[in-house]
Amino acid sequence: MSDVFLGVIALAVLVMAAIQVAVVIVALRLARRVDRFADRVEQDIRPIVASLQALTADAARATSVFRAILAIFRGPQKNARPESPDEEGPLFIG
């Protein structure tokens, strides 16, 4: 009777080992597929990112040109920061 139980235990261990090997093989295949998918997505997104960078550079250039044109029409500007009363009088240290 104990030989039968040992045989059942051995068979169960063998089945568990086979299942674990199968799971590892499936996990490796899945990891390879995910890696290929990530590479493909990266290659597809790269031109979009380049377009967005060019677009933002053009927008920055257009903004600076527009500010320069506004500065020409507005003329010299006053100080952007008003002077405080402390800066108007003589300095007192004492």
PDB file of N, CA, C and O in Angstrom:
ATOM      1  N   MET A   1       0.812  -1.190   0.000  1.00  0.00           N
ATOM      2  CA  MET A   1       0.000   0.000   0.000  1.00  0.00           C
ATOM      3  C   MET A   1       0.861   1.262   0.000  1.00  0.00           C
ATOM      4  O   MET A   1       0.537   2.241  -0.672  1.00  0.00           O
ATOM      5  N   SER A   2       1.963   1.232   0.760  1.00  0.00           N
ATOM      6  CA  SER A   2       2.795   2.428   0.808  1.00  0.00           C
ATOM      7  C   SER A   2       3.513   2.643  -0.514  1.00  0.00           C
ATOM      8  O   SER A   2       3.831   3.780  -0.862  1.00  0.00           O
ATOM      9  N   ASP A   3       3.777   1.559  -1.267  1.00  0.00           N
ATOM     10  CA  ASP A   3       4.387   1.719  -2.588  1.00  0.00           C
ATOM     11  C   ASP A   3       3.423   2.421  -3.548  1.00  0.00           C
ATOM     12  O   ASP A   3       3.854   3.181  -4.415  1.00  0.00           O
ATOM     13  N   VAL A   4       2.149   2.173  -3.399  1.00  0.00           N
ATOM     14  CA  VAL A   4       1.145   2.830  -4.245  1.00  0.00           C
ATOM     15  C   VAL A   4       1.116   4.323  -3.941  1.00  0.00           C
ATOM     16  O   VAL A   4       1.071   5.146  -4.856  1.00  0.00           O
ATOM     17  N   PHE A   5       1.142   4.675  -2.646  1.00  0.00           N
ATOM     18  CA  PHE A   5       1.139   6.088  -2.262  1.00  0.00           C
ATOM     19  C   PHE A   5       2.403   6.781  -2.754  1.00  0.00           C
ATOM     20  O   PHE A   5       2.341   7.915  -3.229  1.00  0.00           O
ATOM     21  N   LEU A   6       3.540   6.119  -2.648  1.00  0.00           N
ATOM     22  CA  LEU A   6       4.782   6.709  -3.157  1.00  0.00           C
ATOM     23  C   LEU A   6       4.703   6.900  -4.673  1.00  0.00           C
ATOM     24  O   LEU A   6       5.200   7.898  -5.195  1.00  0.00           O
ATOM     25  N   GLY A   7       4.096   5.975  -5.369  1.00  0.00           N
ATOM     26  CA  GLY A   7       3.917   6.102  -6.815  1.00  0.00           C
ATOM     27  C   GLY A   7       3.009   7.267  -7.165  1.00  0.00           C
ATOM     28  O   GLY A   7       3.269   8.005  -8.115  1.00  0.00           O
ATOM     29  N   VAL A   8       1.939   7.430  -6.391  1.00  0.00           N
ATOM     30  CA  VAL A   8       1.012   8.553  -6.620  1.00  0.00           C
ATOM     31  C   VAL A   8       1.727   9.873  -6.355  1.00  0.00           C
ATOM     32  O   VAL A   8       1.564  10.829  -7.112  1.00  0.00           O
ATOM     33  N   ILE A   9       2.516   9.932  -5.284  1.00  0.00           N
ATOM     34  CA  ILE A   9       3.263  11.156  -4.964  1.00  0.00           C
ATOM     35  C   ILE A   9       4.265  11.459  -6.076  1.00  0.00           C
ATOM     36  O   ILE A   9       4.399  12.607  -6.499  1.00  0.00           O
ATOM     37  N   ALA A  10       4.968  10.427  -6.549  1.00  0.00           N
ATOM     38  CA  ALA A  10       5.942  10.629  -7.622  1.00  0.00           C
ATOM     39  C   ALA A  10       5.258  11.115  -8.894  1.00  0.00           C
ATOM     40  O   ALA A  10       5.775  11.999  -9.576  1.00  0.00           O
ATOM     41  N   LEU A  11       4.118  10.554  -9.212  1.00  0.00           N
ATOM     42  CA  LEU A  11       3.373  10.989 -10.396  1.00  0.00           C
ATOM     43  C   LEU A  11       2.905  12.438 -10.249  1.00  0.00           C
ATOM     44  O   LEU A  11       2.965  13.215 -11.202  1.00  0.00           O
ATOM     45  N   ALA A  12       2.438  12.798  -9.050  1.00  0.00           N
ATOM     46  CA  ALA A  12       1.988  14.171  -8.806  1.00  0.00           C
ATOM     47  C   ALA A  12       3.150  15.150  -8.934  1.00  0.00           C
ATOM     48  O   ALA A  12       2.992  16.229  -9.506  1.00  0.00           O
ATOM     49  N   VAL A  13       4.313  14.784  -8.407  1.00  0.00           N
ATOM     50  CA  VAL A  13       5.489  15.649  -8.518  1.00  0.00           C
ATOM     51  C   VAL A  13       5.895  15.799  -9.981  1.00  0.00           C
ATOM     52  O   VAL A  13       6.255  16.892 -10.417  1.00  0.00           O
ATOM     53  N   LEU A  14       5.837  14.714 -10.732  1.00  0.00           N
ATOM     54  CA  LEU A  14       6.182  14.759 -12.151  1.00  0.00           C
ATOM     55  C   LEU A  14       5.222  15.669 -12.922  1.00  0.00           C
ATOM     56  O   LEU A  14       5.652  16.448 -13.773  1.00  0.00           O
ATOM     57  N   VAL A  15       3.935  15.572 -12.626  1.00  0.00           N
ATOM     58  CA  VAL A  15       2.940  16.432 -13.287  1.00  0.00           C
ATOM     59  C   VAL A  15       3.178  17.893 -12.921  1.00  0.00           C
ATOM     60  O   VAL A  15       3.112  18.763 -13.789  1.00  0.00           O
ATOM     61  N   MET A  16       3.453  18.176 -11.651  1.00  0.00           N
ATOM     62  CA  MET A  16       3.714  19.557 -11.219  1.00  0.00           C
ATOM     63  C   MET A  16       4.958  20.112 -11.909  1.00  0.00           C
ATOM     64  O   MET A  16       4.967  21.267 -12.336  1.00  0.00           O
ATOM     65  N   ALA A  17       6.001  19.303 -12.020  1.00  0.00           N
ATOM     66  CA  ALA A  17       7.224  19.756 -12.685  1.00  0.00           C
ATOM     67  C   ALA A  17       6.958  20.045 -14.157  1.00  0.00           C
ATOM     68  O   ALA A  17       7.453  21.036 -14.694  1.00  0.00           O
ATOM     69  N   ALA A  18       6.182  19.191 -14.811  1.00  0.00           N
ATOM     70  CA  ALA A  18       5.856  19.412 -16.224  1.00  0.00           C
ATOM     71  C   ALA A  18       5.053  20.698 -16.398  1.00  0.00           C
ATOM     72  O   ALA A  18       5.288  21.459 -17.336  1.00  0.00           O
ATOM     73  N   ILE A  19       4.119  20.935 -15.506  1.00  0.00           N
ATOM     74  CA  ILE A  19       3.320  22.168 -15.570  1.00  0.00           C
ATOM     75  C   ILE A  19       4.211  23.387 -15.362  1.00  0.00           C
ATOM     76  O   ILE A  19       4.054  24.387 -16.062  1.00  0.00           O
ATOM     77  N   GLN A  20       5.140  23.323 -14.413  1.00  0.00           N
ATOM     78  CA  GLN A  20       6.034  24.449 -14.158  1.00  0.00           C
ATOM     79  C   GLN A  20       6.928  24.730 -15.366  1.00  0.00           C
ATOM     80  O   GLN A  20       7.144  25.890 -15.716  1.00  0.00           O
ATOM     81  N   VAL A  21       7.442  23.691 -15.999  1.00  0.00           N
ATOM     82  CA  VAL A  21       8.263  23.881 -17.197  1.00  0.00           C
ATOM     83  C   VAL A  21       7.429  24.521 -18.303  1.00  0.00           C
ATOM     84  O   VAL A  21       7.905  25.421 -18.996  1.00  0.00           O
ATOM     85  N   ALA A  22       6.200  24.069 -18.469  1.00  0.00           N
ATOM     86  CA  ALA A  22       5.321  24.645 -19.492  1.00  0.00           C
ATOM     87  C   ALA A  22       5.040  26.120 -19.202  1.00  0.00           C
ATOM     88  O   ALA A  22       5.024  26.941 -20.118  1.00  0.00           O
ATOM     89  N   VAL A  23       4.820  26.453 -17.941  1.00  0.00           N
ATOM     90  CA  VAL A  23       4.560  27.849 -17.565  1.00  0.00           C
ATOM     91  C   VAL A  23       5.784  28.711 -17.855  1.00  0.00           C
ATOM     92  O   VAL A  23       5.643  29.829 -18.351  1.00  0.00           O
ATOM     93  N   VAL A  24       6.972  28.217 -17.559  1.00  0.00           N
ATOM     94  CA  VAL A  24       8.192  28.979 -17.831  1.00  0.00           C
ATOM     95  C   VAL A  24       8.356  29.209 -19.331  1.00  0.00           C
ATOM     96  O   VAL A  24       8.717  30.308 -19.750  1.00  0.00           O
ATOM     97  N   ILE A  25       8.096  28.188 -20.141  1.00  0.00           N
ATOM     98  CA  ILE A  25       8.217  28.334 -21.598  1.00  0.00           C
ATOM     99  C   ILE A  25       7.217  29.359 -22.122  1.00  0.00           C
ATOM    100  O   ILE A  25       7.568  30.202 -22.948  1.00  0.00           O
ATOM    101  N   VAL A  26       5.982  29.293 -21.651  1.00  0.00           N
ATOM    102  CA  VAL A  26       4.961  30.256 -22.083  1.00  0.00           C
ATOM    103  C   VAL A  26       5.342  31.665 -21.637  1.00  0.00           C
ATOM    104  O   VAL A  26       5.150  32.621 -22.389  1.00  0.00           O
ATOM    105  N   ALA A  27       5.876  31.806 -20.428  1.00  0.00           N
ATOM    106  CA  ALA A  27       6.279  33.126 -19.936  1.00  0.00           C
ATOM    107  C   ALA A  27       7.414  33.701 -20.780  1.00  0.00           C
ATOM    108  O   ALA A  27       7.418  34.897 -21.074  1.00  0.00           O
ATOM    109  N   LEU A  28       8.370  32.872 -21.171  1.00  0.00           N
ATOM    110  CA  LEU A  28       9.463  33.351 -22.020  1.00  0.00           C
ATOM    111  C   LEU A  28       8.953  33.798 -23.386  1.00  0.00           C
ATOM    112  O   LEU A  28       9.385  34.828 -23.902  1.00  0.00           O
ATOM    113  N   ARG A  29       8.044  33.037 -23.971  1.00  0.00           N
ATOM    114  CA  ARG A  29       7.466  33.433 -25.264  1.00  0.00           C
ATOM    115  C   ARG A  29       6.706  34.748 -25.146  1.00  0.00           C
ATOM    116  O   ARG A  29       6.815  35.622 -26.005  1.00  0.00           O
ATOM    117  N   LEU A  30       5.943  34.874 -24.080  1.00  0.00           N
ATOM    118  CA  LEU A  30       5.190  36.105 -23.862  1.00  0.00           C
ATOM    119  C   LEU A  30       6.134  37.292 -23.675  1.00  0.00           C
ATOM    120  O   LEU A  30       5.872  38.381 -24.185  1.00  0.00           O
ATOM    121  N   ALA A  31       7.227  37.086 -22.947  1.00  0.00           N
ATOM    122  CA  ALA A  31       8.191  38.171 -22.748  1.00  0.00           C
ATOM    123  C   ALA A  31       8.804  38.601 -24.077  1.00  0.00           C
ATOM    124  O   ALA A  31       8.993  39.796 -24.305  1.00  0.00           O
ATOM    125  N   ARG A  32       9.118  37.654 -24.956  1.00  0.00           N
ATOM    126  CA  ARG A  32       9.659  38.003 -26.267  1.00  0.00           C
ATOM    127  C   ARG A  32       8.647  38.784 -27.095  1.00  0.00           C
ATOM    128  O   ARG A  32       9.003  39.750 -27.769  1.00  0.00           O
ATOM    129  N   ARG A  33       7.389  38.367 -27.043  1.00  0.00           N
ATOM    130  CA  ARG A  33       6.348  39.077 -27.804  1.00  0.00           C
ATOM    131  C   ARG A  33       6.166  40.500 -27.290  1.00  0.00           C
ATOM    132  O   ARG A  33       6.024  41.436 -28.077  1.00  0.00           O
ATOM    133  N   VAL A  34       6.170  40.659 -25.973  1.00  0.00           N
ATOM    134  CA  VAL A  34       6.021  41.996 -25.392  1.00  0.00           C
ATOM    135  C   VAL A  34       7.208  42.868 -25.789  1.00  0.00           C
ATOM    136  O   VAL A  34       7.032  44.051 -26.081  1.00  0.00           O
ATOM    137  N   ASP A  35       8.407  42.306 -25.804  1.00  0.00           N
ATOM    138  CA  ASP A  35       9.591  43.062 -26.195  1.00  0.00           C
ATOM    139  C   ASP A  35       9.496  43.509 -27.655  1.00  0.00           C
ATOM    140  O   ASP A  35       9.807  44.657 -27.973  1.00  0.00           O
ATOM    141  N   ARG A  36       9.072  42.613 -28.535  1.00  0.00           N
ATOM    142  CA  ARG A  36       8.902  42.984 -29.949  1.00  0.00           C
ATOM    143  C   ARG A  36       7.829  44.058 -30.112  1.00  0.00           C
ATOM    144  O   ARG A  36       7.985  44.982 -30.910  1.00  0.00           O
ATOM    145  N   PHE A  37       6.743  43.934 -29.353  1.00  0.00           N
ATOM    146  CA  PHE A  37       5.674  44.928 -29.415  1.00  0.00           C
ATOM    147  C   PHE A  37       6.182  46.292 -28.949  1.00  0.00           C
ATOM    148  O   PHE A  37       5.873  47.312 -29.565  1.00  0.00           O
ATOM    149  N   ALA A  38       6.958  46.313 -27.867  1.00  0.00           N
ATOM    150  CA  ALA A  38       7.503  47.577 -27.367  1.00  0.00           C
ATOM    151  C   ALA A  38       8.439  48.212 -28.393  1.00  0.00           C
ATOM    152  O   ALA A  38       8.420  49.429 -28.579  1.00  0.00           O
ATOM    153  N   ASP A  39       9.251  47.405 -29.053  1.00  0.00           N
ATOM    154  CA  ASP A  39      10.129  47.938 -30.102  1.00  0.00           C
ATOM    155  C   ASP A  39       9.322  48.537 -31.248  1.00  0.00           C
ATOM    156  O   ASP A  39       9.651  49.608 -31.756  1.00  0.00           O
ATOM    157  N   ARG A  40       8.267  47.839 -31.649  1.00  0.00           N
ATOM    158  CA  ARG A  40       7.426  48.329 -32.747  1.00  0.00           C
ATOM    159  C   ARG A  40       6.740  49.641 -32.363  1.00  0.00           C
ATOM    160  O   ARG A  40       6.681  50.570 -33.168  1.00  0.00           O
ATOM    161  N   VAL A  41       6.228  49.716 -31.151  1.00  0.00           N
ATOM    162  CA  VAL A  41       5.567  50.948 -30.694  1.00  0.00           C
ATOM    163  C   VAL A  41       6.570  52.092 -30.649  1.00  0.00           C
ATOM    164  O   VAL A  41       6.254  53.215 -31.043  1.00  0.00           O
ATOM    165  N   GLU A  42       7.778  51.808 -30.169  1.00  0.00           N
ATOM    166  CA  GLU A  42       8.804  52.850 -30.111  1.00  0.00           C
ATOM    167  C   GLU A  42       9.139  53.364 -31.510  1.00  0.00           C
ATOM    168  O   GLU A  42       9.303  54.569 -31.703  1.00  0.00           O
ATOM    169  N   GLN A  43       9.241  52.471 -32.475  1.00  0.00           N
ATOM    170  CA  GLN A  43       9.538  52.891 -33.848  1.00  0.00           C
ATOM    171  C   GLN A  43       8.382  53.682 -34.452  1.00  0.00           C
ATOM    172  O   GLN A  43       8.606  54.603 -35.237  1.00  0.00           O
ATOM    173  N   ASP A  44       7.163  53.335 -34.097  1.00  0.00           N
ATOM    174  CA  ASP A  44       6.003  54.055 -34.631  1.00  0.00           C
ATOM    175  C   ASP A  44       5.846  55.426 -33.993  1.00  0.00           C
ATOM    176  O   ASP A  44       5.373  56.358 -34.644  1.00  0.00           O
ATOM    177  N   ILE A  45       6.230  55.561 -32.745  1.00  0.00           N
ATOM    178  CA  ILE A  45       6.040  56.826 -32.027  1.00  0.00           C
ATOM    179  C   ILE A  45       7.167  57.814 -32.317  1.00  0.00           C
ATOM    180  O   ILE A  45       6.958  59.024 -32.219  1.00  0.00           O
ATOM    181  N   ARG A  46       8.339  57.333 -32.665  1.00  0.00           N
ATOM    182  CA  ARG A  46       9.490  58.214 -32.891  1.00  0.00           C
ATOM    183  C   ARG A  46       9.194  59.330 -33.898  1.00  0.00           C
ATOM    184  O   ARG A  46       9.543  60.474 -33.611  1.00  0.00           O
ATOM    185  N   PRO A  47       8.571  59.077 -35.065  1.00  0.00           N
ATOM    186  CA  PRO A  47       8.271  60.183 -35.990  1.00  0.00           C
ATOM    187  C   PRO A  47       7.258  61.175 -35.411  1.00  0.00           C
ATOM    188  O   PRO A  47       7.335  62.373 -35.681  1.00  0.00           O
ATOM    189  N   ILE A  48       6.328  60.681 -34.630  1.00  0.00           N
ATOM    190  CA  ILE A  48       5.334  61.575 -34.022  1.00  0.00           C
ATOM    191  C   ILE A  48       6.013  62.521 -33.044  1.00  0.00           C
ATOM    192  O   ILE A  48       5.714  63.715 -33.024  1.00  0.00           O
ATOM    193  N   VAL A  49       6.922  61.996 -32.238  1.00  0.00           N
ATOM    194  CA  VAL A  49       7.646  62.832 -31.277  1.00  0.00           C
ATOM    195  C   VAL A  49       8.502  63.859 -32.014  1.00  0.00           C
ATOM    196  O   VAL A  49       8.579  65.013 -31.594  1.00  0.00           O
ATOM    197  N   ALA A  50       9.139  63.455 -33.097  1.00  0.00           N
ATOM    198  CA  ALA A  50       9.946  64.397 -33.879  1.00  0.00           C
ATOM    199  C   ALA A  50       9.071  65.511 -34.452  1.00  0.00           C
ATOM    200  O   ALA A  50       9.477  66.673 -34.466  1.00  0.00           O
ATOM    201  N   SER A  51       7.880  65.165 -34.922  1.00  0.00           N
ATOM    202  CA  SER A  51       6.957  66.186 -35.437  1.00  0.00           C
ATOM    203  C   SER A  51       6.533  67.149 -34.342  1.00  0.00           C
ATOM    204  O   SER A  51       6.466  68.358 -34.562  1.00  0.00           O
ATOM    205  N   LEU A  52       6.250  66.615 -33.171  1.00  0.00           N
ATOM    206  CA  LEU A  52       5.852  67.483 -32.062  1.00  0.00           C
ATOM    207  C   LEU A  52       6.992  68.406 -31.643  1.00  0.00           C
ATOM    208  O   LEU A  52       6.756  69.569 -31.316  1.00  0.00           O
ATOM    209  N   GLN A  53       8.217  67.904 -31.650  1.00  0.00           N
ATOM    210  CA  GLN A  53       9.351  68.757 -31.304  1.00  0.00           C
ATOM    211  C   GLN A  53       9.530  69.867 -32.334  1.00  0.00           C
ATOM    212  O   GLN A  53       9.797  71.012 -31.971  1.00  0.00           O
ATOM    213  N   ALA A  54       9.387  69.540 -33.597  1.00  0.00           N
ATOM    214  CA  ALA A  54       9.491  70.564 -34.640  1.00  0.00           C
ATOM    215  C   ALA A  54       8.366  71.584 -34.509  1.00  0.00           C
ATOM    216  O   ALA A  54       8.581  72.782 -34.691  1.00  0.00           O
ATOM    217  N   LEU A  55       7.177  71.107 -34.195  1.00  0.00           N
ATOM    218  CA  LEU A  55       6.031  72.001 -34.030  1.00  0.00           C
ATOM    219  C   LEU A  55       6.252  72.967 -32.874  1.00  0.00           C
ATOM    220  O   LEU A  55       5.978  74.160 -33.007  1.00  0.00           O
ATOM    221  N   THR A  56       6.741  72.473 -31.748  1.00  0.00           N
ATOM    222  CA  THR A  56       6.976  73.362 -30.603  1.00  0.00           C
ATOM    223  C   THR A  56       8.108  74.335 -30.888  1.00  0.00           C
ATOM    224  O   THR A  56       8.055  75.481 -30.443  1.00  0.00           O
ATOM    225  N   ALA A  57       9.133  73.905 -31.621  1.00  0.00           N
ATOM    226  CA  ALA A  57      10.219  74.823 -31.980  1.00  0.00           C
ATOM    227  C   ALA A  57       9.694  75.929 -32.892  1.00  0.00           C
ATOM    228  O   ALA A  57      10.051  77.094 -32.720  1.00  0.00           O
ATOM    229  N   ASP A  58       8.854  75.573 -33.857  1.00  0.00           N
ATOM    230  CA  ASP A  58       8.263  76.582 -34.740  1.00  0.00           C
ATOM    231  C   ASP A  58       7.366  77.537 -33.961  1.00  0.00           C
ATOM    232  O   ASP A  58       7.368  78.742 -34.215  1.00  0.00           O
ATOM    233  N   ALA A  59       6.607  77.007 -33.023  1.00  0.00           N
ATOM    234  CA  ALA A  59       5.738  77.862 -32.210  1.00  0.00           C
ATOM    235  C   ALA A  59       6.566  78.817 -31.356  1.00  0.00           C
ATOM    236  O   ALA A  59       6.191  79.978 -31.188  1.00  0.00           O
ATOM    237  N   ALA A  60       7.682  78.344 -30.820  1.00  0.00           N
ATOM    238  CA  ALA A  60       8.545  79.216 -30.019  1.00  0.00           C
ATOM    239  C   ALA A  60       9.143  80.321 -30.887  1.00  0.00           C
ATOM    240  O   ALA A  60       9.218  81.475 -30.464  1.00  0.00           O
ATOM    241  N   ARG A  61       9.568  79.969 -32.095  1.00  0.00           N
ATOM    242  CA  ARG A  61      10.104  80.983 -33.007  1.00  0.00           C
ATOM    243  C   ARG A  61       9.033  82.002 -33.383  1.00  0.00           C
ATOM    244  O   ARG A  61       9.303  83.202 -33.412  1.00  0.00           O
ATOM    245  N   ALA A  62       7.835  81.539 -33.668  1.00  0.00           N
ATOM    246  CA  ALA A  62       6.748  82.454 -34.036  1.00  0.00           C
ATOM    247  C   ALA A  62       6.407  83.381 -32.873  1.00  0.00           C
ATOM    248  O   ALA A  62       6.127  84.561 -33.079  1.00  0.00           O
ATOM    249  N   THR A  63       6.430  82.855 -31.665  1.00  0.00           N
ATOM    250  CA  THR A  63       6.145  83.678 -30.491  1.00  0.00           C
ATOM    251  C   THR A  63       7.209  84.749 -30.310  1.00  0.00           C
ATOM    252  O   THR A  63       6.886  85.901 -30.021  1.00  0.00           O
ATOM    253  N   SER A  64       8.475  84.381 -30.477  1.00  0.00           N
ATOM    254  CA  SER A  64       9.536  85.378 -30.305  1.00  0.00           C
ATOM    255  C   SER A  64       9.469  86.448 -31.393  1.00  0.00           C
ATOM    256  O   SER A  64       9.726  87.621 -31.124  1.00  0.00           O
ATOM    257  N   VAL A  65       9.129  86.056 -32.610  1.00  0.00           N
ATOM    258  CA  VAL A  65       8.978  87.047 -33.687  1.00  0.00           C
ATOM    259  C   VAL A  65       7.805  87.971 -33.384  1.00  0.00           C
ATOM    260  O   VAL A  65       7.909  89.182 -33.575  1.00  0.00           O
ATOM    261  N   PHE A  66       6.707  87.423 -32.919  1.00  0.00           N
ATOM    262  CA  PHE A  66       5.542  88.233 -32.584  1.00  0.00           C
ATOM    263  C   PHE A  66       5.867  89.210 -31.458  1.00  0.00           C
ATOM    264  O   PHE A  66       5.450  90.367 -31.504  1.00  0.00           O
ATOM    265  N   ARG A  67       6.609  88.756 -30.446  1.00  0.00           N
ATOM    266  CA  ARG A  67       6.992  89.663 -29.351  1.00  0.00           C
ATOM    267  C   ARG A  67       7.908  90.772 -29.854  1.00  0.00           C
ATOM    268  O   ARG A  67       7.796  91.919 -29.420  1.00  0.00           O
ATOM    269  N   ALA A  68       8.804  90.437 -30.760  1.00  0.00           N
ATOM    270  CA  ALA A  68       9.694  91.461 -31.310  1.00  0.00           C
ATOM    271  C   ALA A  68       8.897  92.498 -32.097  1.00  0.00           C
ATOM    272  O   ALA A  68       9.171  93.695 -32.004  1.00  0.00           O
ATOM    273  N   ILE A  69       7.922  92.047 -32.865  1.00  0.00           N
ATOM    274  CA  ILE A  69       7.080  92.981 -33.625  1.00  0.00           C
ATOM    275  C   ILE A  69       6.279  93.865 -32.674  1.00  0.00           C
ATOM    276  O   ILE A  69       6.158  95.068 -32.902  1.00  0.00           O
ATOM    277  N   LEU A  70       5.737  93.283 -31.622  1.00  0.00           N
ATOM    278  CA  LEU A  70       5.005  94.087 -30.634  1.00  0.00           C
ATOM    279  C   LEU A  70       5.917  95.105 -29.972  1.00  0.00           C
ATOM    280  O   LEU A  70       5.510  96.244 -29.746  1.00  0.00           O
ATOM    281  N   ALA A  71       7.137  94.713 -29.661  1.00  0.00           N
ATOM    282  CA  ALA A  71       8.076  95.639 -29.030  1.00  0.00           C
ATOM    283  C   ALA A  71       8.402  96.797 -29.961  1.00  0.00           C
ATOM    284  O   ALA A  71       8.589  97.925 -29.504  1.00  0.00           O
ATOM    285  N   ILE A  72       8.472  96.535 -31.250  1.00  0.00           N
ATOM    286  CA  ILE A  72       8.744  97.609 -32.210  1.00  0.00           C
ATOM    287  C   ILE A  72       7.593  98.608 -32.215  1.00  0.00           C
ATOM    288  O   ILE A  72       7.830  99.816 -32.218  1.00  0.00           O
ATOM    289  N   PHE A  73       6.359  98.131 -32.215  1.00  0.00           N
ATOM    290  CA  PHE A  73       5.207  99.029 -32.272  1.00  0.00           C
ATOM    291  C   PHE A  73       4.933  99.728 -30.947  1.00  0.00           C
ATOM    292  O   PHE A  73       4.432 100.853 -30.945  1.00  0.00           O
ATOM    293  N   ARG A  74       5.241  99.107 -29.844  1.00  0.00           N
ATOM    294  CA  ARG A  74       4.969  99.715 -28.542  1.00  0.00           C
ATOM    295  C   ARG A  74       6.035 100.715 -28.139  1.00  0.00           C
ATOM    296  O   ARG A  74       5.748 101.623 -27.359  1.00  0.00           O
ATOM    297  N   GLY A  75       7.216 100.589 -28.626  1.00  0.00           N
ATOM    298  CA  GLY A  75       8.297 101.499 -28.266  1.00  0.00           C
ATOM    299  C   GLY A  75       8.922 101.084 -26.947  1.00  0.00           C
ATOM    300  O   GLY A  75       8.650 100.004 -26.423  1.00  0.00           O
ATOM    301  N   PRO A  76       9.770 101.968 -26.416  1.00  0.00           N
ATOM    302  CA  PRO A  76      10.455 101.622 -25.160  1.00  0.00           C
ATOM    303  C   PRO A  76       9.452 101.443 -24.020  1.00  0.00           C
ATOM    304  O   PRO A  76       8.486 102.195 -23.899  1.00  0.00           O
ATOM    305  N   GLN A  77       9.694 100.469 -23.219  1.00  0.00           N
ATOM    306  CA  GLN A  77       8.807 100.166 -22.095  1.00  0.00           C
ATOM    307  C   GLN A  77       9.393 100.720 -20.804  1.00  0.00           C
ATOM    308  O   GLN A  77      10.608 100.849 -20.657  1.00  0.00           O
ATOM    309  N   LYS A  78       8.501 101.043 -19.872  1.00  0.00           N
ATOM    310  CA  LYS A  78       8.950 101.433 -18.541  1.00  0.00           C
ATOM    311  C   LYS A  78       9.459 100.196 -17.824  1.00  0.00           C
ATOM    312  O   LYS A  78       9.308  99.069 -18.296  1.00  0.00           O
ATOM    313  N   ASN A  79      10.049 100.432 -16.701  1.00  0.00           N
ATOM    314  CA  ASN A  79      10.522  99.313 -15.889  1.00  0.00           C
ATOM    315  C   ASN A  79       9.345  98.416 -15.551  1.00  0.00           C
ATOM    316  O   ASN A  79       8.287  98.911 -15.163  1.00  0.00           O
ATOM    317  N   ALA A  80       9.503  97.145 -15.687  1.00  0.00           N
ATOM    318  CA  ALA A  80       8.416  96.214 -15.402  1.00  0.00           C
ATOM    319  C   ALA A  80       8.099  96.179 -13.914  1.00  0.00           C
ATOM    320  O   ALA A  80       6.966  95.900 -13.520  1.00  0.00           O
ATOM    321  N   ARG A  81       9.109  96.463 -13.084  1.00  0.00           N
ATOM    322  CA  ARG A  81       8.914  96.420 -11.635  1.00  0.00           C
ATOM    323  C   ARG A  81       8.917  97.852 -11.108  1.00  0.00           C
ATOM    324  O   ARG A  81       9.893  98.579 -11.288  1.00  0.00           O
ATOM    325  N   PRO A  82       7.833  98.255 -10.462  1.00  0.00           N
ATOM    326  CA  PRO A  82       7.833  99.620  -9.917  1.00  0.00           C
ATOM    327  C   PRO A  82       8.820  99.724  -8.756  1.00  0.00           C
ATOM    328  O   PRO A  82       9.021  98.785  -7.986  1.00  0.00           O
ATOM    329  N   GLU A  83       9.423 100.900  -8.668  1.00  0.00           N
ATOM    330  CA  GLU A  83      10.387 101.094  -7.585  1.00  0.00           C
ATOM    331  C   GLU A  83       9.646 101.242  -6.268  1.00  0.00           C
ATOM    332  O   GLU A  83       8.574 101.844  -6.201  1.00  0.00           O
ATOM    333  N   SER A  84      10.234 100.687  -5.235  1.00  0.00           N
ATOM    334  CA  SER A  84       9.617 100.813  -3.912  1.00  0.00           C
ATOM    335  C   SER A  84      10.074 102.124  -3.282  1.00  0.00           C
ATOM    336  O   SER A  84      11.100 102.676  -3.681  1.00  0.00           O
ATOM    337  N   PRO A  85       9.335 102.622  -2.315  1.00  0.00           N
ATOM    338  CA  PRO A  85       9.724 103.894  -1.673  1.00  0.00           C
ATOM    339  C   PRO A  85      11.095 103.812  -1.008  1.00  0.00           C
ATOM    340  O   PRO A  85      11.782 104.828  -0.899  1.00  0.00           O
ATOM    341  N   ASP A  86      11.503 102.641  -0.569  1.00  0.00           N
ATOM    342  CA  ASP A  86      12.809 102.511   0.079  1.00  0.00           C
ATOM    343  C   ASP A  86      13.943 102.799  -0.894  1.00  0.00           C
ATOM    344  O   ASP A  86      14.999 103.286  -0.491  1.00  0.00           O
ATOM    345  N   GLU A  87      13.735 102.509  -2.144  1.00  0.00           N
ATOM    346  CA  GLU A  87      14.789 102.711  -3.129  1.00  0.00           C
ATOM    347  C   GLU A  87      14.875 104.163  -3.589  1.00  0.00           C
ATOM    348  O   GLU A  87      15.848 104.540  -4.242  1.00  0.00           O
ATOM    349  N   GLU A  88      13.887 104.977  -3.265  1.00  0.00           N
ATOM    350  CA  GLU A  88      13.883 106.358  -3.719  1.00  0.00           C
ATOM    351  C   GLU A  88      14.746 107.250  -2.836  1.00  0.00           C
ATOM    352  O   GLU A  88      15.400 108.165  -3.336  1.00  0.00           O
ATOM    353  N   GLY A  89      14.757 106.999  -1.539  1.00  0.00           N
ATOM    354  CA  GLY A  89      15.489 107.866  -0.624  1.00  0.00           C
ATOM    355  C   GLY A  89      16.923 107.417  -0.427  1.00  0.00           C
ATOM    356  O   GLY A  89      17.326 106.353  -0.898  1.00  0.00           O
ATOM    357  N   PRO A  90      17.697 108.247   0.281  1.00  0.00           N
ATOM    358  CA  PRO A  90      19.084 107.876   0.559  1.00  0.00           C
ATOM    359  C   PRO A  90      19.126 106.678   1.511  1.00  0.00           C
ATOM    360  O   PRO A  90      18.202 106.447   2.291  1.00  0.00           O
ATOM    361  N   LEU A  91      20.193 105.946   1.427  1.00  0.00           N
ATOM    362  CA  LEU A  91      20.345 104.788   2.302  1.00  0.00           C
ATOM    363  C   LEU A  91      20.734 105.257   3.694  1.00  0.00           C
ATOM    364  O   LEU A  91      21.578 106.140   3.849  1.00  0.00           O
ATOM    365  N   PHE A  92      20.123 104.670   4.692  1.00  0.00           N
ATOM    366  CA  PHE A  92      20.432 105.018   6.073  1.00  0.00           C
ATOM    367  C   PHE A  92      20.893 103.763   6.784  1.00  0.00           C
ATOM    368  O   PHE A  92      20.164 102.775   6.862  1.00  0.00           O
ATOM    369  N   ILE A  93      22.078 103.809   7.290  1.00  0.00           N
ATOM    370  CA  ILE A  93      22.610 102.688   8.057  1.00  0.00           C
ATOM    371  C   ILE A  93      22.864 103.215   9.449  1.00  0.00           C
ATOM    372  O   ILE A  93      23.635 104.156   9.637  1.00  0.00           O
ATOM    373  N   GLY A  94      22.225 102.614  10.408  1.00  0.00           N
ATOM    374  CA  GLY A  94      22.503 103.175  11.702  1.00  0.00           C
ATOM    375  C   GLY A  94      21.860 102.481  12.760  1.00  0.00           C
ATOM    376  O   GLY A  94      22.011 102.854  13.924  1.00  0.00           O
TER     377      GLY A  94
END
